[in-house]
């Protein structure tokens, strides 16, 4: 067993519901082994500013049910610079902090990997993102909550779509990944799902929608669109559909998908990953992320996360489309 007396934890990148539960899991487990825990404010930015507090068991009371992250999160462009990562390691050494736990998306976990690789500070990553786009894990902290938040909104939108016999383009988050859109689309019974992984033939979509409208089987409908990387993608799709005789409404769900009370699933996932992260650290592991594979908690080398991309399962999209024939 590795001897550790002091660790630090931070949340970085886009916040996700369940990050608080993950911090709590880390803190309470570490304290149970007599390990001191520092909470770093505002991600890598706070680390570079030596801005941190000592956390007690009481510091993480009454947070398991709260969205966001009480340690705050930030984007820190300086962390791309190796000199700044060296500075971060110096700050950790000065405080006698022997390991760092990073809760965040693939960007944050890349930064964590580079910190260990270049400075030798042991790091453990926890996947915290609503996008569920991290290689090596089938689930991420916040994905389930975000999916249910989007579904709640879409179920309401469908009532209006149905009453007014209109189509709605509903934009969900997902710049590079269609995981959220695909799961939301299936669960909402969407008529179509548009994701960045597959190019969109708008003329074909318009034809399908117009045909089912004429046949009396599709006077209204929900088209779930992942936001993608192109600015105003959903407006552009709406404009194109107008050229083909349809008049869809647009609803952009935006940041409501990020916040809110974490679901029971995310609270359990975050708590378990927080606890296991400390167990793995004590067992001698580092430069890994704790994740889930086939329903089991696993460790994934952070190097793999950077090297490989998680692909959207084409079978899942096929199923989604088959359900709306
Ligand atoms: P997320 O972690 O949600 O994917 P970002 O991609 O914005 O969010 O990354 C969050 C932070 O992680 C960045 O602001 C930066 O501090 C750090 N980071 C991201 N990518 C790298 C990288 N390639 N090298 C070093 N640090 C990085």
Boltz pocket constraint, residues with backbone or C-beta under 6 A from the ligand:
constraints:
  - pocket:
      binder: B
      contacts: [[A, 12], [A, 13], [A, 14], [A, 44], [A, 74], [A, 75], [A, 76], [A, 77], [A, 78], [A, 79], [A, 80], [A, 81], [A, 104], [A, 105], [A, 106], [A, 107], [A, 108], [A, 109], [A, 110], [A, 111], [A, 112], [A, 114], [A, 128], [A, 129]]
      max_distance: 6.0
